[in-house]
Amino acid sequence: MAVDDRFTQHFREKPSDRLVGVRNQVVTGPVSDWATDFSHTEPEWAADPYPIQDDLRRRCPIAHTDRFGGGWLPTRYDDVTAIAYDTDRFSSRAVIMGNYRPPQELAPIGGAPPISSDPPFHHDARKLLLPAFTKSAVAKREEATRAYCHALVDALEGQEVVDAARDYAQHIPVRVIADMLGFPPEDGPRFREFVENTLEGANLPPEERIRRLDALFDYLYDQIGDHVDNPRDDLTTYLLTAELHGAKLQPSHVAGTMSLLLIAGIDTTWSAIGASLWHLARTPEHRERLVAEPGLLPTAMEELLRVYAPVTMARLVRDDMRWGGVDMKAEDWILLSFPAANRDPAQFDRADEVVLDREVNRHVAFGLGIHRCLGSHLARMELRIALEVWLERVPVFHLADPSAVTWAAGQVRGPRALPLRIG
């Protein structure tokens, strides 16, 4: 039996072993004024955040809240861009805004490198992963992804109403990421549970959040142990053998990176697929055009990513300062709303409309700066294949019950239930 002393039971470091940061009181309930009391965890935000963001952009471009221990929400493209690029004044050691702040000692690595890493560590941690996410590496996964999408549609045969979120969109990135990491594909339901626990539980009591993270890391260390004993050609084995600064990665680094790939690599993509199908189901002229003009899909896909960008990312203010006309305090949250930036009329003509053939589209759905999504090629491939197969196999579909569509709360927004009537 192969043994790697880094990953014996003694070194299974979990979030509860080191997350002793600041815990804040859980505050829930209706928002009194989004400019002074915003909350991305409330149901009205999940249901439709865009009118809220538009209102804030007009009257209060940088909103504030005392919830979560204090935070800020910029809604203009220029402000979001400036903060995303400013790694000197804003730290990435915590990217999920909630009532718990990890300790400053976690910087510059953070709990899920490289997304939680600050310079200069970030550069090398990100560079380790780049080979797995190049266009050529992603292209090798296209055939299997297409075959899997067809199999998912096959399984829907004979049903008049299907849940395109739970029965289609959510399965695709789960299978792709499981294959990349070398995890059992039958563990897909567990992956979805981990995703929802991590991203939709931002306002749970901190102890419950950490308990849920521990369950995720227990699973990851079990998978690591299996790979230590049975190495194979996948991303997990690559991380176990990779070196950074002349040494193999620490266990917490390996497990943290795996958690990033499992969580971010799944929810962002299934949300983009689901939101795109939702839009096409409620906009028949767009659905019909894409069925008739399949060559338009790559351009249309970028527009759907702009208008329904799923990801909002968080930062932490490093030191007290005045920024953008407001007084920010050290450890204040910054909620970087890429969806709000993507609908800024100062940046985009007809910003709140879906223009399928929009030619100039500098959207920020994949983020900006050093933390721009390293999996963007993979996400684009999955979204394109998912839509190509669906439109080919299911050219006519409508919302079965618009009121039955539900959306995820928190920082990654996409349909959790999407009942569609076929034909």
Backbone torsions as a table, in degrees:
resi	resn	phi	psi	omega
1	MET	NA	129.0	177.7
2	ALA	-71.3	144.0	-178.3
3	VAL	-130.3	135.1	173.1
4	ASP	-125.6	109.1	-173.4
5	ASP	-60.9	-19.5	178.9
6	ARG	-64.4	-24.7	-170.0
7	PHE	-119.0	26.9	169.4
8	THR	-70.2	165.6	-177.1
9	GLN	-53.8	-35.1	-176.6
10	HIS	-61.4	-29.7	-174.6
11	PHE	-104.0	18.3	178.0
12	ARG	-79.5	74.7	-177.1
13	GLU	-73.5	125.4	-178.1
14	LYS	-115.9	167.4	-179.8
15	PRO	-52.8	-38.8	-177.9
16	SER	-67.0	-17.6	179.5
17	ASP	-75.9	-21.3	-172.3
18	ARG	-139.3	-8.1	-178.7
19	LEU	-86.2	84.3	-178.8
20	VAL	-114.5	30.0	-176.6
21	GLY	-76.2	-162.0	-174.4
22	VAL	-80.3	128.0	176.0
23	ARG	-108.0	135.5	-179.6
24	ASN	-117.1	155.8	-179.0
25	GLN	-61.8	138.3	177.0
26	VAL	-73.8	126.4	178.6
27	VAL	-124.1	119.5	176.3
28	THR	-128.3	171.7	178.3
29	GLY	118.6	171.6	-175.9
30	PRO	-56.7	143.5	177.1
31	VAL	-80.8	129.6	-178.6
32	SER	-77.7	-42.1	179.4
33	ASP	-154.5	119.2	-174.6
34	TRP	-64.1	-20.1	179.2
35	ALA	-76.0	-24.2	-175.0
36	THR	-126.4	-0.7	-172.8
37	ASP	-151.5	36.3	-173.1
38	PHE	-68.1	154.7	174.5
39	SER	-152.8	119.8	179.5
40	HIS	-80.1	0.5	-178.7
41	THR	-101.5	-2.1	-177.8
42	GLU	-84.5	152.3	-173.6
43	PRO	-62.2	-31.9	-178.8
44	GLU	-68.1	-30.0	175.3
45	TRP	-69.6	-44.6	179.4
46	ALA	-62.6	-39.6	-175.8
47	ALA	-67.4	-43.1	-177.8
48	ASP	-166.0	90.2	-177.6
49	PRO	-80.8	-13.5	-168.6
50	TYR	-67.7	-43.9	175.4
51	PRO	-61.6	-34.4	177.3
52	ILE	-63.5	-47.6	-179.1
53	GLN	-64.5	-39.4	179.2
54	ASP	-63.5	-42.2	179.3
55	ASP	-63.7	-43.4	179.8
56	LEU	-65.2	-39.4	-178.9
57	ARG	-62.0	-33.5	-179.7
58	ARG	-76.8	-42.6	-170.2
59	ARG	-111.3	-16.5	-176.5
60	CYS	-157.9	79.8	-169.9
61	PRO	-61.1	-22.9	175.1
62	ILE	-124.0	100.0	-178.5
63	ALA	-79.6	163.3	-179.1
64	HIS	-131.3	154.9	171.8
65	THR	-145.3	149.3	171.9
66	ASP	-92.8	-8.9	176.2
67	ARG	-66.9	160.4	179.1
68	PHE	60.1	22.5	-178.8
69	GLY	80.8	8.4	177.1
70	GLY	107.5	131.3	179.9
71	GLY	-166.2	170.4	-175.8
72	TRP	-129.8	149.2	-179.5
73	LEU	-132.1	97.3	173.0
74	PRO	-78.0	143.2	-176.5
75	THR	-123.3	-4.5	178.4
76	ARG	-92.7	144.9	179.7
77	TYR	-53.9	-47.0	-175.9
78	ASP	-64.1	-39.4	-179.5
79	ASP	-69.2	-44.2	179.0
80	VAL	-60.9	-43.3	179.7
81	THR	-63.2	-45.9	-177.7
82	ALA	-61.2	-43.3	-179.3
83	ILE	-69.0	-40.6	-178.7
84	ALA	-60.4	-33.9	-179.2
85	TYR	-86.0	-14.9	-172.8
86	ASP	-92.4	86.1	-179.7
87	THR	-84.3	-7.1	177.8
88	ASP	-77.5	-37.2	-175.1
89	ARG	-104.6	-10.3	-178.8
90	PHE	-131.7	127.5	-177.0
91	SER	-98.3	150.3	178.5
92	SER	-105.3	15.3	-174.0
93	ARG	-65.3	-18.5	173.4
94	ALA	-135.8	124.7	-175.3
95	VAL	-114.8	-1.3	175.5
96	ILE	-110.9	109.8	-177.6
97	MET	-75.6	119.3	179.2
98	GLY	-155.9	-161.3	-175.9
99	ASN	-90.6	18.2	179.6
100	TYR	-137.8	129.1	176.5
101	ARG	-113.0	121.0	176.3
102	PRO	-60.8	153.1	-176.6
103	PRO	-64.3	151.2	-179.6
104	GLN	-62.5	-23.7	-178.8
105	GLU	-63.7	-17.1	179.0
106	LEU	-70.8	-24.5	177.9
107	ALA	-69.3	148.2	5.6
108	PRO	-91.9	4.0	-174.8
109	ILE	-83.2	-49.6	-176.6
110	GLY	77.6	178.0	-174.3
111	GLY	-85.0	-15.2	-177.7
112	ALA	-141.2	66.7	-177.2
113	PRO	-63.9	145.6	5.7
114	PRO	-92.0	-5.0	-175.3
115	ILE	-65.0	-27.0	-179.3
116	SER	-98.4	9.7	-173.7
117	SER	-100.3	145.8	174.7
118	ASP	-104.5	159.6	174.8
119	PRO	-63.5	151.2	1.3
120	PRO	-87.9	-7.4	-176.5
121	PHE	-60.3	-36.6	-174.6
122	HIS	-53.6	-44.3	-173.9
123	HIS	-55.7	-49.3	-176.6
124	ASP	-72.9	-35.1	179.0
125	ALA	-66.2	-39.1	178.3
126	ARG	-69.4	-41.1	-178.4
127	LYS	-58.6	-33.1	178.4
128	LEU	-58.3	-34.3	-173.1
129	LEU	-91.1	-17.2	-172.2
130	LEU	-56.0	-40.6	-177.8
131	PRO	-57.9	-29.8	-178.3
132	ALA	-76.9	-12.7	-172.9
133	PHE	-123.4	18.0	175.2
134	THR	-70.1	164.3	178.3
135	LYS	-59.3	-40.3	-178.3
136	SER	-68.8	-38.3	177.8
137	ALA	-66.6	-40.7	179.7
138	VAL	-67.1	-38.0	-178.7
139	ALA	-58.4	-30.5	-179.8
140	LYS	-68.6	-16.1	-179.0
141	ARG	-98.1	-3.5	-174.4
142	GLU	-66.1	-44.5	-176.7
143	GLU	-61.4	-45.8	-180.0
144	ALA	-66.3	-37.0	178.7
145	THR	-64.8	-42.3	179.5
146	ARG	-64.2	-43.3	179.6
147	ALA	-62.3	-39.0	-179.8
148	TYR	-67.8	-39.7	177.7
149	CYS	-61.5	-42.1	177.1
150	HIS	-61.8	-41.0	179.6
151	ALA	-63.5	-37.6	177.9
152	LEU	-65.1	-41.2	178.0
153	VAL	-67.8	-38.9	176.8
154	ASP	-54.7	-40.8	-176.8
155	ALA	-68.3	-15.7	-179.6
156	LEU	-91.3	-4.1	-173.8
157	GLU	-57.3	134.9	177.2
158	GLY	90.8	-8.0	179.7
159	GLN	-93.0	133.7	177.7
160	GLU	-81.3	-34.0	178.2
161	VAL	-124.9	128.3	179.7
162	VAL	-127.8	154.1	174.1
163	ASP	-95.3	100.4	-174.2
164	ALA	-69.5	-18.2	175.7
165	ALA	-78.3	-56.5	-174.2
166	ARG	-77.6	-30.0	-175.0
167	ASP	-98.8	-6.9	-178.4
168	TYR	-137.4	-71.2	-170.8
169	ALA	-56.4	-43.7	-173.6
170	GLN	-69.8	-23.6	-176.6
171	HIS	-79.1	-28.4	-169.7
172	ILE	-66.2	-57.2	178.6
173	PRO	-66.9	-27.5	176.1
174	VAL	-59.3	-47.4	-179.8
175	ARG	-66.1	-41.9	-178.6
176	VAL	-64.0	-46.9	-178.3
177	ILE	-68.5	-39.4	177.3
178	ALA	-58.7	-42.0	179.4
179	ASP	-66.3	-41.5	-179.8
180	MET	-63.6	-42.6	-176.7
181	LEU	-85.1	-12.2	-177.8
182	GLY	75.7	33.9	178.6
183	PHE	-96.7	154.5	179.1
184	PRO	-61.4	125.1	-179.3
185	PRO	-62.0	-25.2	179.3
186	GLU	-71.9	-6.7	177.1
187	ASP	-84.5	6.6	-178.7
188	GLY	-48.6	-47.1	178.0
189	PRO	-57.8	-33.8	177.6
190	ARG	-68.8	-38.5	178.6
191	PHE	-59.9	-44.5	-179.1
192	ARG	-63.3	-36.8	177.3
193	GLU	-65.4	-42.8	178.0
194	PHE	-61.1	-42.3	-179.6
195	VAL	-60.7	-50.9	-176.6
196	GLU	-66.4	-37.2	178.2
197	ASN	-63.1	-41.3	-174.4
198	THR	-76.0	-45.9	-171.2
199	LEU	-92.2	-25.8	-178.6
200	GLU	-102.4	2.1	-178.7
201	GLY	-105.7	24.8	-173.8
202	ALA	-63.2	-23.7	-177.5
203	ASN	-109.5	16.7	172.8
204	LEU	-75.1	160.4	173.5
205	PRO	-53.7	137.9	-175.8
206	PRO	-52.3	-38.3	-179.1
207	GLU	-64.0	-35.8	177.5
208	GLU	-70.9	-39.7	177.2
209	ARG	-59.8	-44.1	-178.6
210	ILE	-68.6	-37.0	176.9
211	ARG	-60.5	-41.7	179.6
212	ARG	-67.7	-38.5	176.3
213	LEU	-64.6	-37.5	176.8
214	ASP	-59.4	-40.4	179.1
215	ALA	-62.5	-40.3	176.8
216	LEU	-62.3	-47.2	-176.7
217	PHE	-71.0	-30.5	172.4
218	ASP	-58.1	-44.7	179.2
219	TYR	-63.1	-45.4	-177.8
220	LEU	-62.6	-41.0	179.2
221	TYR	-68.3	-31.1	173.9
222	ASP	-63.5	-42.9	178.6
223	GLN	-67.0	-38.3	176.6
224	ILE	-61.5	-45.1	179.5
225	GLY	-58.6	-40.8	178.3
226	ASP	-64.7	-36.9	179.6
227	HIS	-74.1	-31.6	175.4
228	VAL	-62.4	-42.1	-178.7
229	ASP	-78.6	-28.9	-174.8
230	ASN	-135.7	73.4	-178.2
231	PRO	-61.0	143.5	174.3
232	ARG	-148.0	176.6	-173.6
233	ASP	-85.3	84.8	177.8
234	ASP	-151.6	179.1	-174.0
235	LEU	-70.7	-30.4	178.5
236	THR	-65.6	-48.0	178.0
237	THR	-61.9	-37.2	177.2
238	TYR	-59.5	-45.3	179.7
239	LEU	-65.1	-34.6	-179.7
240	LEU	-68.4	-27.4	-176.9
241	THR	-103.7	-10.2	-177.7
242	ALA	-68.5	154.8	177.0
243	GLU	-123.1	145.6	177.5
244	LEU	-134.8	123.1	-178.5
245	HIS	56.8	39.6	174.6
246	GLY	82.0	7.3	-179.6
247	ALA	-140.7	154.4	175.5
248	LYS	-68.0	156.7	-175.5
249	LEU	-65.8	145.3	175.0
250	GLN	-67.0	150.7	179.2
251	PRO	-53.4	-41.5	-179.1
252	SER	-64.9	-32.1	177.7
253	HIS	-68.6	-47.6	-179.6
254	VAL	-60.3	-50.8	-178.0
255	ALA	-65.5	-38.0	179.8
256	GLY	-65.4	-41.6	177.6
257	THR	-65.7	-39.7	176.9
258	MET	-63.2	-37.5	178.1
259	SER	-65.4	-38.2	176.7
260	LEU	-60.7	-48.8	-178.0
261	LEU	-64.3	-38.2	-177.8
262	LEU	-70.8	-44.6	-175.7
263	ILE	-79.8	-59.4	-175.6
264	ALA	-68.7	-34.8	-177.8
265	GLY	-70.7	-17.1	-178.1
266	ILE	-99.9	-57.7	-169.4
267	ASP	-66.2	-39.1	-178.8
268	THR	-60.8	-42.3	-175.4
269	THR	-76.2	-42.3	-179.5
270	TRP	-66.9	-29.8	177.5
271	SER	-68.0	-40.9	179.4
272	ALA	-66.4	-41.2	178.1
273	ILE	-63.4	-48.0	-178.0
274	GLY	-63.1	-43.0	-179.8
275	ALA	-65.4	-36.2	178.3
276	SER	-65.5	-43.7	178.3
277	LEU	-66.1	-37.2	176.9
278	TRP	-60.1	-46.5	-179.9
279	HIS	-62.4	-45.6	-177.5
280	LEU	-67.8	-30.7	178.4
281	ALA	-69.2	-31.0	-177.5
282	ARG	-99.6	-1.4	-179.0
283	THR	-130.4	78.6	-172.0
284	PRO	-59.1	-32.6	-179.4
285	GLU	-65.4	-32.2	176.8
286	HIS	-74.3	-41.2	177.0
287	ARG	-59.7	-47.8	-177.8
288	GLU	-63.8	-37.2	-179.9
289	ARG	-66.5	-42.1	-179.6
290	LEU	-69.9	-33.1	175.1
291	VAL	-65.3	-40.2	-178.6
292	ALA	-77.8	-28.8	-177.4
293	GLU	-125.2	70.9	-177.2
294	PRO	-60.0	-24.4	178.6
295	GLY	-67.8	-14.4	178.9
296	LEU	-81.2	-13.2	-171.2
297	LEU	-56.6	-45.9	-179.3
298	PRO	-56.4	-39.4	178.0
299	THR	-71.4	-44.7	179.9
300	ALA	-62.3	-36.2	-179.3
301	MET	-61.5	-39.5	178.1
302	GLU	-65.2	-36.1	178.2
303	GLU	-69.2	-39.1	176.7
304	LEU	-65.4	-36.1	175.5
305	LEU	-65.1	-38.8	178.9
306	ARG	-64.1	-53.0	-172.0
307	VAL	-72.5	-32.8	-178.2
308	TYR	-118.6	38.1	178.7
309	ALA	-51.5	125.5	-173.3
310	PRO	-82.7	-21.0	-164.0
311	VAL	-105.7	131.6	167.0
312	THR	-119.2	132.8	-174.9
313	MET	-117.1	154.0	-178.7
314	ALA	-112.7	156.2	172.8
315	ARG	-135.5	168.6	173.8
316	LEU	-122.0	135.7	178.0
317	VAL	-70.7	131.7	-177.2
318	ARG	-76.0	-47.7	-175.4
319	ASP	-139.8	157.6	175.0
320	ASP	-54.1	135.5	179.1
321	MET	-167.0	164.5	170.9
322	ARG	-102.7	124.2	-176.5
323	TRP	-140.7	129.1	177.0
324	GLY	59.7	27.8	177.8
325	GLY	86.7	6.2	179.0
326	VAL	-127.5	156.0	-179.2
327	ASP	-95.9	105.1	179.7
328	MET	-93.8	143.6	179.2
329	LYS	-107.2	152.1	175.4
330	ALA	-54.3	134.3	179.6
331	GLU	78.4	3.0	169.2
332	ASP	-63.8	144.9	173.3
333	TRP	-77.7	149.2	165.9
334	ILE	-122.3	122.9	178.2
335	LEU	-99.7	106.7	-176.7
336	LEU	-86.5	99.7	-177.5
337	SER	-88.4	94.6	173.8
338	PHE	-64.0	-34.1	174.0
339	PRO	-59.9	-40.5	178.1
340	ALA	-66.2	-42.5	178.2
341	ALA	-59.7	-38.4	-177.5
342	ASN	-70.1	-13.2	179.7
343	ARG	-114.1	19.3	179.0
344	ASP	-77.0	116.5	-178.7
345	PRO	-66.0	-16.3	175.8
346	ALA	-72.5	-17.6	-178.1
347	GLN	-108.6	-32.3	-174.6
348	PHE	-126.8	130.9	172.6
349	ASP	-70.2	139.0	-177.4
350	ARG	49.6	53.4	-169.5
351	ALA	-62.0	-30.7	-176.5
352	ASP	-94.5	8.6	178.4
353	GLU	-107.7	151.7	171.1
354	VAL	-90.8	112.2	178.4
355	VAL	-108.9	97.7	-170.2
356	LEU	-56.8	-33.0	-177.2
357	ASP	-105.6	28.4	178.4
358	ARG	-59.1	123.4	-174.3
359	GLU	-86.2	-44.3	178.7
360	VAL	-100.0	115.3	-171.2
361	ASN	-144.8	80.8	-179.6
362	ARG	-88.8	59.0	-179.3
363	HIS	-74.0	163.0	-177.8
364	VAL	-120.7	33.4	-178.6
365	ALA	-60.1	-27.4	179.8
366	PHE	-98.5	13.6	177.8
367	GLY	87.3	-172.9	-174.3
368	LEU	-144.9	158.6	172.7
369	GLY	75.0	-153.8	-174.0
370	ILE	-67.4	-20.7	-178.3
371	HIS	-100.0	15.6	175.3
372	ARG	-56.0	138.0	-170.5
373	CYS	-52.2	118.4	-180.0
374	LEU	-75.2	-14.0	178.4
375	GLY	-97.5	21.3	-175.1
376	SER	-63.6	-37.4	177.8
377	HIS	-63.3	-41.2	179.1
378	LEU	-65.4	-46.0	-179.3
379	ALA	-61.8	-42.6	179.1
380	ARG	-63.2	-41.9	178.8
381	MET	-61.9	-46.3	-179.0
382	GLU	-63.3	-43.1	179.4
383	LEU	-64.5	-44.6	-179.2
384	ARG	-63.0	-48.3	-178.4
385	ILE	-64.5	-42.4	-179.1
386	ALA	-60.0	-42.7	-179.3
387	LEU	-74.5	-39.1	177.9
388	GLU	-58.6	-49.2	-177.6
389	VAL	-65.6	-44.0	-178.1
390	TRP	-62.6	-47.5	-177.7
391	LEU	-67.7	-30.8	176.6
392	GLU	-70.6	-43.4	-173.6
393	ARG	-89.3	-30.4	-176.7
394	VAL	-129.3	73.7	-174.4
395	PRO	-72.6	-19.1	-179.2
396	VAL	-123.5	120.7	178.5
397	PHE	-158.5	151.4	-177.9
398	HIS	-141.0	162.8	172.7
399	LEU	-66.4	123.9	179.1
400	ALA	-70.6	-37.9	-179.8
401	ASP	-156.2	97.2	-176.6
402	PRO	-52.7	-33.2	-178.3
403	SER	-72.8	-14.4	-179.1
404	ALA	-88.6	-6.8	177.5
405	VAL	-74.0	128.9	177.3
406	THR	-121.2	151.1	-176.1
407	TRP	-121.9	147.6	178.6
408	ALA	-67.7	141.0	173.8
409	ALA	-91.3	153.9	177.2
410	GLY	109.4	-149.7	-169.5
411	GLN	-95.7	-6.2	172.2
412	VAL	-123.6	113.5	-172.7
413	ARG	-108.3	124.6	175.0
414	GLY	-163.7	166.6	-179.0
415	PRO	-66.2	133.1	173.0
416	ARG	-97.5	-28.6	172.7
417	ALA	-133.1	129.4	-176.2
418	LEU	-142.6	75.5	-179.1
419	PRO	-72.2	121.8	179.8
420	LEU	-118.5	140.9	173.6
421	ARG	-94.7	125.9	-175.9
422	ILE	-90.3	131.3	174.9
423	GLY	90.2	NA	NA
